[in-house]
Amino acid sequence: MKQQGVILIGVDQGTSFTKAIAIDADGRRLANAKRPIAVSAAPGGGVQQCPQTMLDNVVACISEIMQATGARTQDIVGLGLCNQTETLVVWDRQTGRPAIPAMVWQCRRGSREIESLTPHESDVAARTGLRLDPTFTAAKLKWLFHHAPAIAEGLKSGRLLFGTVDTWLVWKLTAGQTYATDASNASRTMLFDIDRMAWDDELFRLFSLEIAHLPECRRSDAAFGQIAAAFFGGPIPLVGVLGDQQASLLGHGCLSPKDMKMTIGTGSFIWRNIGAKPAGPPRPGIIRTVAWQLDSTCYAEEGFSTCGGNTLDWLVRRFAIAGGQPELHQCAADAGHSAGLLLIPALQGLGAPWWRPDVRAAVIGLHEATTTGHIAHAGLEAICYQIRALLDAMTRPGERPSALRVDGGLTASRYFVRLLADVLGLTIHASHEASALTGAAVMAGVGAGVWTSLDQPSRLFQHMATTDPDAARAPATDRDYRRWLGAVEMLITHEDAMAEAAD
């Protein structure tokens, strides 16, 4: 139903930025805000962030939105939250202070701790839809139980609470009144049965996790409580929570089975709506997960890679490119090719469809004439090749779409989007705006009763630019892609041989 004077806010707590947007009941964008958030490395493959900074950024972005629109708290009928998934936060139940830095989804700590569970991998996949991989929250918890006995004891006793980023932010924003998550976030922990839509006691035992308090799992459009008046001078209804990629699927209007979208942010993610959970296992290398839960559950398949903007950030740092990613893209465009160079961007291991966290990155084909531009171009190509490998794994002959909806920071580079269209052989509909934000705001609108179904706000789903592939380049692109796949297989073979020699 249409309402006058309605304001909805969507918040996206991502890996690199905190973002917020305000829309009205007609989908008009009223204001937006954005804050960066730092990521730091830790020994043993650790990647971490400050949970308090996440909260501070969310509060700052909402305050900026309210100031820009002149909105009072009573004008905001609902706020929806989406967030980076899998990331683990642990905090003190009494003080509300983080007990450790947040263990980000990219963190590889937990790899060794879950190796012994390999015989149970098929059972884990059958229950959760996920691969046995350190990306997911259970592996991070298992690492803590092995290496941080004080944290483990706090979780056992109930002195400490744990959750994904949504749970942490909801708990803090409601002043400790709501300890909850939604099904889309819970489905990324490797501790949640996506058939029964419930926490799985057997999985907690399998991972040797004894935890006193588990967050309540609610539907994605549930009422998660009121944001405490102390933050903004009055309460704001928190009426929608879901993972960022799930929010992006919704934000792109992928409401029917087989609808696909891709996000290229810190990593690369291809998602397909599969509706009601089908019989049989997911395709090799692909994971199955919850998209959202309303009156019924909508499932999705995902091709997941840690390779994306983080690869380009690494190149910017290592080659001291003063102008950051924009200059790197320009260097690549000026070079126009990689001069035969191949970059395998396994900086945190290989994700889907290989799922080899042990394989490390490589640059192949360096020579005296290699320039920074060639290396930059190889980095852009590597991201595109990784995405093509995901798409190939997700689609059978005849299923490949003719076009793909894409969002994420890299779509701001027209050169990259053209390269992506050529490598995939698909028309790219690219949106510079964060579709995850739109999805979070839409879920808030459904939760607040502004709309009675997800279909009603479909007019919000718009794309800014269309790029068609250059058919003349297809033979050369196919050849280069096969060379890149060969290099990946070579690295996997090398790692296998090294592991066998060590044994």
C-alpha positions in Angstrom: 0.0 0.0 0.0 1.2 3.5 -0.7 1.8 5.9 2.2 2.5 9.6 2.2 5.6 10.8 4.0 7.0 7.4 4.4 10.8 7.1 5.0 12.6 3.8 4.9 16.3 3.4 5.7 18.5 0.6 4.4 21.9 0.0 6.0 24.7 -2.2 4.6 27.6 -3.1 6.9 30.0 -4.4 4.3 33.7 -5.4 4.4 35.1 -2.2 3.1 32.3 0.4 3.7 29.3 1.1 5.8 26.5 2.5 3.7 23.0 3.8 4.2 20.2 5.0 2.0 16.7 6.5 2.6 13.8 5.9 0.2 10.1 6.7 0.2 7.2 4.5 -0.6 7.6 5.3 -4.4 11.2 4.2 -4.4 12.6 7.6 -4.7 16.1 7.9 -3.2 16.1 10.7 -0.6 19.6 10.6 0.7 22.6 8.3 1.1 25.7 8.1 3.4 29.0 6.1 3.3 31.9 5.5 5.7 35.0 3.4 5.2 36.0 0.7 7.5 39.5 -0.7 7.9 40.5 -4.3 7.5 43.7 -5.6 9.1 45.8 -8.8 8.9 46.6 -11.1 11.8 49.1 -14.0 12.1 48.1 -17.3 10.7 46.0 -16.0 7.8 43.8 -13.8 10.0 41.7 -11.0 8.7 39.9 -8.8 11.2 38.0 -5.6 11.9 36.8 -3.5 14.8 33.2 -4.3 15.8 32.9 -1.0 17.6 33.8 0.8 14.4 31.0 -1.1 12.6 28.5 0.2 15.2 29.9 3.8 15.1 29.7 3.9 11.3 26.1 2.6 11.3 25.1 5.3 13.8 27.0 8.0 11.8 25.4 7.0 8.5 21.9 7.0 9.9 22.5 10.4 11.6 23.8 11.8 8.2 20.7 10.4 6.5 18.4 12.0 9.1 20.2 15.4 8.8 20.1 15.3 5.0 16.3 14.5 4.8 15.3 16.5 7.9 13.6 13.3 9.2 12.7 12.8 12.8 12.7 9.4 14.3 8.9 9.3 14.1 9.1 9.8 10.3 11.1 6.6 9.8 8.7 3.7 9.6 11.3 1.1 9.3 15.0 0.4 9.1 16.5 -2.7 7.4 19.9 -4.0 7.9 22.1 -6.1 5.7 25.7 -7.1 6.3 28.8 -9.1 5.4 28.0 -12.7 6.2 30.1 -15.4 8.0 32.1 -12.8 10.0 32.3 -13.7 13.7 31.9 -11.2 16.6 32.2 -12.2 20.3 31.3 -9.7 23.0 30.8 -9.5 26.8 27.2 -9.9 27.7 27.4 -7.5 30.7 29.6 -4.7 29.3 28.7 -5.0 25.6 32.3 -4.7 24.7 33.9 -6.8 22.0 36.0 -9.6 23.4 38.1 -9.9 20.3 38.4 -8.2 16.9 35.8 -9.5 14.5 37.1 -12.5 12.5 36.2 -11.4 8.9 34.7 -13.9 6.4 38.1 -13.8 4.5 39.9 -15.1 7.6 41.6 -18.4 7.0 42.2 -19.2 10.7 40.3 -22.4 11.3 41.6 -24.2 8.2 43.7 -26.7 10.2 41.1 -27.1 12.9 38.5 -28.4 10.4 40.8 -30.7 8.5 39.9 -33.6 10.8 36.3 -33.2 9.8 36.8 -34.0 6.1 35.1 -37.4 6.5 32.0 -35.6 7.5 32.0 -33.1 4.6 29.1 -34.7 2.8 26.9 -34.6 5.9 27.8 -31.0 6.6 26.9 -30.1 3.0 23.6 -32.0 3.2 22.5 -30.2 6.3 23.9 -26.7 5.6 24.4 -26.5 1.8 27.9 -25.3 2.5 31.4 -26.6 1.9 33.6 -27.5 4.8 35.7 -24.3 4.5 37.3 -21.8 6.9 35.2 -19.0 5.4 32.2 -20.0 7.4 31.6 -19.1 11.0 31.8 -22.5 12.6 35.5 -22.9 11.5 36.3 -19.5 13.2 34.6 -20.6 16.4 36.4 -23.9 16.3 39.7 -22.0 16.0 38.8 -19.9 19.1 38.0 -23.0 21.1 41.4 -24.4 20.2 43.5 -21.2 20.7 41.6 -18.9 23.0 40.6 -20.9 26.1 39.4 -17.8 28.0 37.0 -17.0 25.1 35.9 -20.6 24.9 35.1 -20.6 28.6 33.2 -17.3 28.3 31.0 -18.8 25.6 30.5 -22.0 27.6 29.4 -20.1 30.7 27.3 -17.5 28.9 29.5 -14.6 30.0 30.2 -14.0 26.3 27.8 -13.9 23.4 28.6 -14.7 19.8 27.0 -13.8 16.5 27.5 -12.7 12.9 27.6 -9.0 12.2 23.8 -8.6 12.1 23.5 -10.1 15.5 26.1 -7.8 17.0 24.6 -4.7 15.5 21.0 -5.6 16.4 22.1 -6.4 20.0 23.9 -3.0 20.3 21.3 -0.9 18.5 18.5 -2.3 20.7 20.6 -1.7 23.8 20.9 -5.5 24.5 17.2 -6.1 24.2 17.4 -8.4 21.1 19.8 -11.3 20.7 18.7 -12.5 17.3 19.7 -13.2 13.7 17.7 -14.0 10.5 17.7 -17.2 8.5 19.8 -15.9 5.7 22.7 -15.0 8.0 22.3 -18.2 10.1 22.5 -20.3 7.0 26.1 -19.0 6.5 27.4 -20.2 9.8 27.8 -24.0 9.0 25.7 -24.6 12.1 22.2 -24.2 10.7 20.1 -26.9 9.1 18.5 -25.2 6.0 15.9 -28.0 5.6 14.5 -27.7 9.2 15.4 -24.0 9.4 16.9 -24.4 12.8 20.2 -24.5 14.7 21.6 -28.0 14.5 22.8 -29.5 17.8 24.6 -32.3 16.0 26.7 -29.8 14.1 27.6 -28.0 17.3 28.8 -31.3 18.6 30.7 -32.2 15.4 32.6 -28.9 15.7 33.1 -29.4 19.4 31.4 -26.2 20.3 29.7 -25.9 23.7 27.9 -22.5 23.7 25.4 -21.4 26.4 23.4 -18.9 24.4 22.5 -19.0 20.7 20.8 -16.1 18.9 17.2 -16.6 18.1 16.6 -17.1 14.4 13.8 -15.0 13.0 12.3 -14.5 9.6 14.0 -11.8 7.4 11.1 -9.3 7.7 10.6 -9.8 11.4 10.4 -7.1 14.0 13.9 -7.1 15.6 13.0 -4.5 18.2 13.3 -0.7 18.5 16.6 1.1 18.0 17.2 2.7 21.4 16.1 6.3 21.7 19.6 7.2 23.1 21.1 6.9 19.6 18.8 9.3 17.7 16.5 11.0 20.2 13.7 8.6 19.7 13.0 4.9 18.8 13.2 3.6 15.2 11.7 0.2 14.3 14.3 -2.3 13.2 12.1 -4.4 10.8 14.3 -6.5 8.5 17.6 -8.2 8.5 19.4 -10.3 5.8 22.8 -11.0 4.5 24.3 -8.5 2.0 24.4 -10.9 -1.0 20.8 -12.0 -0.3 19.9 -8.3 -0.1 21.6 -7.7 -3.4 19.6 -10.6 -5.0 16.4 -8.9 -3.8 17.6 -5.5 -4.8 18.2 -6.7 -8.3 14.6 -8.0 -8.5 15.7 -11.6 -8.7 12.4 -12.9 -7.3 11.8 -15.9 -9.6 13.7 -19.2 -9.8 16.6 -19.0 -12.3 17.0 -15.2 -11.9 20.7 -14.4 -11.5 22.8 -11.5 -10.3 26.5 -10.9 -9.6 28.3 -8.7 -7.1 31.9 -7.7 -7.5 33.0 -6.1 -4.3 35.8 -7.3 -2.0 35.1 -10.7 -3.5 33.0 -12.0 -6.4 29.7 -13.6 -5.9 27.2 -15.1 -8.4 23.8 -15.8 -7.0 20.8 -17.6 -8.5 17.3 -17.7 -7.0 16.2 -21.4 -6.9 12.9 -20.8 -5.1 11.8 -23.8 -3.0 14.7 -26.1 -2.1 15.0 -28.7 -4.9 15.8 -32.3 -4.4 19.4 -33.5 -4.8 22.7 -31.9 -4.0 24.0 -28.6 -5.4 26.2 -28.8 -8.4 29.9 -29.5 -7.8 31.8 -26.6 -6.4 28.5 -24.6 -5.8 26.9 -24.0 -2.4 23.2 -23.8 -1.5 21.9 -21.3 1.0 18.9 -19.3 2.2 18.1 -16.2 0.3 15.4 -15.0 2.7 12.6 -16.3 4.8 9.1 -14.8 4.8 6.0 -16.9 4.9 8.0 -19.5 3.1 11.7 -19.9 2.5 13.4 -18.8 -0.7 16.7 -20.6 -1.4 19.6 -19.7 -3.6 22.7 -21.1 -5.2 26.0 -19.3 -4.9 29.3 -19.3 -6.8 31.7 -17.7 -4.3 35.2 -16.4 -4.7 37.4 -14.3 -2.4 38.8 -12.7 -5.6 37.6 -9.2 -6.4 38.4 -5.7 -5.3 40.8 -7.1 -2.6 43.0 -8.4 -5.4 43.3 -4.9 -6.9 43.9 -3.4 -3.5 46.8 -5.8 -3.0 48.2 -4.7 -6.4 47.8 -1.1 -5.5 49.7 -1.6 -2.2 52.5 -3.7 -3.6 53.2 -1.5 -6.6 52.6 1.8 -4.7 50.1 3.1 -7.1 49.5 6.5 -5.7 46.1 7.0 -7.3 44.6 3.8 -5.9 42.3 1.6 -7.9 41.2 4.4 -10.4 44.9 4.8 -11.5 45.3 1.0 -11.6 42.3 0.7 -14.0 43.7 3.5 -16.1 47.1 1.7 -16.2 45.4 -1.4 -17.4 43.4 0.5 -20.0 46.5 2.2 -21.3 48.3 -1.1 -21.6 45.3 -2.7 -23.3 46.5 -6.2 -22.7 48.5 -8.3 -20.2 51.3 -9.3 -22.7 50.7 -13.0 -21.9 50.9 -12.5 -18.1 48.7 -14.7 -16.0 47.7 -13.8 -12.4 46.1 -16.5 -10.2 44.5 -14.4 -7.4 44.4 -17.0 -4.6 45.6 -14.6 -1.9 43.2 -16.3 0.5 43.2 -19.6 -1.4 40.9 -20.7 -4.2 37.1 -20.5 -3.6 34.4 -22.0 -5.8 34.4 -24.0 -7.9 37.7 -25.5 -6.6 37.5 -24.9 -2.9 41.2 -25.2 -2.3 42.1 -22.9 0.6 45.7 -24.4 0.6 46.5 -23.1 -2.9 48.4 -19.8 -3.1 48.5 -16.9 -5.6 50.9 -16.8 -8.5 52.0 -14.6 -11.3 53.1 -16.5 -14.4 54.9 -15.2 -17.5 57.0 -12.3 -16.2 59.6 -10.9 -18.5 61.9 -7.9 -18.8 59.3 -5.9 -20.8 56.5 -6.5 -18.2 55.0 -3.2 -17.1 52.8 -2.2 -14.2 50.0 -1.8 -16.8 50.4 -5.4 -17.9 50.2 -6.6 -14.3 47.2 -4.4 -13.7 45.5 -5.8 -16.8 46.3 -9.4 -15.7 44.6 -8.6 -12.3 41.4 -7.4 -14.0 41.5 -10.4 -16.3 42.0 -12.8 -13.4 38.8 -11.5 -11.7 36.9 -11.9 -14.9 38.3 -15.4 -15.5 37.4 -16.4 -11.9 33.8 -15.2 -12.5 33.6 -17.2 -15.7 34.7 -20.3 -13.9 31.9 -19.7 -11.4 29.3 -19.2 -14.1 30.5 -22.3 -15.9 30.1 -24.3 -12.7 26.6 -23.0 -12.0 25.0 -23.4 -15.5 24.5 -26.4 -17.7 24.2 -26.2 -21.5 21.2 -24.1 -22.4 20.9 -22.5 -18.9 23.4 -19.7 -19.5 21.7 -16.4 -19.4 22.1 -13.9 -22.3 22.6 -11.1 -19.8 23.7 -10.7 -16.2 22.8 -8.1 -13.6 25.9 -6.8 -11.8 26.6 -4.5 -9.0 29.6 -3.7 -6.7 32.5 -1.2 -6.7 34.3 -2.5 -9.8 31.3 -1.6 -12.0 32.4 2.0 -11.7 35.2 1.2 -14.1 33.8 1.1 -17.7 37.0 -0.6 -18.9 36.5 -3.4 -16.4 32.8 -3.9 -17.4 33.7 -4.1 -21.1 36.4 -6.6 -20.3 33.9 -8.6 -18.2 31.3 -8.6 -21.0 33.9 -10.0 -23.4 35.2 -12.7 -21.1 31.7 -13.9 -20.2 30.3 -13.4 -23.6 27.2 -11.8 -22.0 25.5 -8.5 -21.9 26.2 -6.8 -18.6 23.6 -4.6 -16.9 25.7 -2.8 -14.4 24.4 -0.7 -11.4 26.7 1.7 -9.7 24.3 2.0 -6.8 24.4 -0.6 -4.0 21.6 -3.0 -4.7 22.1 -4.5 -1.3 21.0 -1.2 0.2 17.9 -1.2 -1.9 17.2 -4.8 -0.8 17.6 -3.9 2.8 15.2 -0.9 2.5 12.7 -3.1 0.6 12.8 -5.8 3.4 12.2 -3.0 5.9 9.3 -1.8 3.8 7.8 -5.3 3.8 8.4 -5.7 7.6 6.8 -2.3 8.3 3.8 -3.0 6.1 4.5 -0.4 3.5 4.3 -3.2 1.0 2.5 -6.6 1.5 4.9 -8.6 -0.7 8.3 -8.4 -2.4 6.6 -8.1 -5.8 5.1 -4.7 -5.1 8.3 -2.6 -5.0 9.6 -4.1 -8.2 9.7 -0.6 -9.8 12.8 0.1 -7.6 14.9 -2.4 -9.5 16.7 -0.4 -12.1 20.1 -0.7 -13.8 22.2 2.2 -15.0 24.2 0.9 -18.0 24.3 -1.9 -20.5 27.5 -3.2 -22.1 27.4 -5.8 -24.9 30.3 -8.2 -25.6 32.5 -7.8 -28.7 31.9 -11.0 -30.6 35.1 -10.5 -32.6 37.1 -11.0 -29.5 35.5 -14.3 -28.5 38.2 -16.7 -30.0 41.1 -14.9 -28.4 39.3 -14.5 -25.1 38.4 -18.2 -25.0 42.0 -19.1 -25.7 43.3 -16.9 -22.9 40.7 -18.2 -20.5 41.8 -21.8 -21.1 45.4 -20.8 -20.5 44.4 -19.3 -17.2 42.4 -22.5 -16.3 45.5 -24.5 -17.1 47.6 -22.4 -14.8 45.1 -22.9 -12.0 45.2 -26.7 -12.5 49.0 -26.6 -12.5 49.0 -24.8 -9.1 46.6 -27.4 -7.7 48.7 -30.2 -9.0 51.9 -28.6 -7.5 50.2 -28.2 -4.1 49.0 -31.8 -4.1 52.5 -33.0 -5.0 54.0 -30.9 -2.2 51.5 -32.3 0.3 52.2 -35.8 -0.8 56.0 -35.3 -0.4 55.5 -33.9 3.1 53.6 -37.0 4.1 
